Amino acid sequence: MNPLAKTACCVSVLALAACSGAAEDSSGSEAPVEELAVIPETLAPFGDGYPASGDPCRRLGESAATSNYLDDSAMLIGCPTEASAEALGGEIVDNIDGVRLVSVPMGDANVGMAPTAEEDALVAGTDYNATTMLPCGFDGSPPEGTCEAGVKRNWGEDGTHLVEVTKPDGMKRALFFTGTTPTSADSAQADGSAGWDFTTSREGDQVTISFGPETYVVVDALIEGG
């Protein structure tokens, strides 16, 4: 073969290979996928999604990072993206390590649910009309901790409301209300609560319930909605 022809042939083959590789790279390239911010344990996340199970946002409990944003009349939610945070309709109060902290008023706790004319809406994935984190204390301590709680409005045939509080040990304490007035709590021989005293005191729009060595603070907005 003529040396010049041979050189031209090799150049053509190399050019073809280069073009082929470029085309392959172009066709096989993918747009980078935005990674979701991981909600760290320092924000005390709990639950398996908010407002529904599997959703990217999660409710946040009390920790050094969240204590300044906790409010008796609102839930604090952590969301990994701006879009998921804005969808909740609350107020974005901070951004910590890429996690948007959203304060959702109790009246908006039923976000994502469509109420009917006959009954109050339920929080997605629960049988509660609203959920919150309320101040609580145990073993005679003041209510400086927080407990997860949910309300079932008009739970009884007489219009009684039920607030269920999840204690640190995972057990639940039921508190019964007539209107916004607490009337009693469930008790049992098993935990020694059968003989406990039940007393209440009110300050403005919140009531403090003392049941034996346990103390709970409930705001009227949880009972009344809005």
Stockholm file with secondary structure:
# STOCKHOLM 1.0

chainA/1-226         MNPLAKTACCVSVLALAACSGAAEDSSGSEAPVEELAVIPETLAPFGDGYPASGDPCRRLGESAATSNYLDDSAMLIGCPTEASAEALGGEIVDNIDGVRLVSVPMGDANVGMAPTAEEDALVAGTDYNATTMLPCGFDGSPPEGTCEAGVKRNWGEDGTHLVEVTKPDGMKRALFFTGTTPTSADSAQADGSAGWDFTTSREGDQVTISFGPETYVVVDALIEGG
#=GR chainA/1-226 SS CCHHHHHHHHHHHHHHHHHHHHHHHHHHCCCCCCCCCCCCGGGCEEEEEESSTTCSEEEECCCTTTGGGCBTTEEEEEESSHHHHHTTCSEEEEEETTEEEEEEEGGGTTTTCCCCSSSCCCCTTSSCSEEEEEEEECTTCCSCEEEEEEEETTCSTTCCEEEEEECTTSCEEEEEEETTEEEEECCCTTTTGGGCCEEEEEETTEEEEEETTEEEEEEHHHHHCC
#=GC SS_cons         CCHHHHHHHHHHHHHHHHHHHHHHHHHHCCCCCCCCCCCCGGGCEEEEEESSTTCSEEEECCCTTTGGGCBTTEEEEEESSHHHHHTTCSEEEEEETTEEEEEEEGGGTTTTCCCCSSSCCCCTTSSCSEEEEEEEECTTCCSCEEEEEEEETTCSTTCCEEEEEECTTSCEEEEEEETTEEEEECCCTTTTGGGCCEEEEEETTEEEEEETTEEEEEEHHHHHCC
//
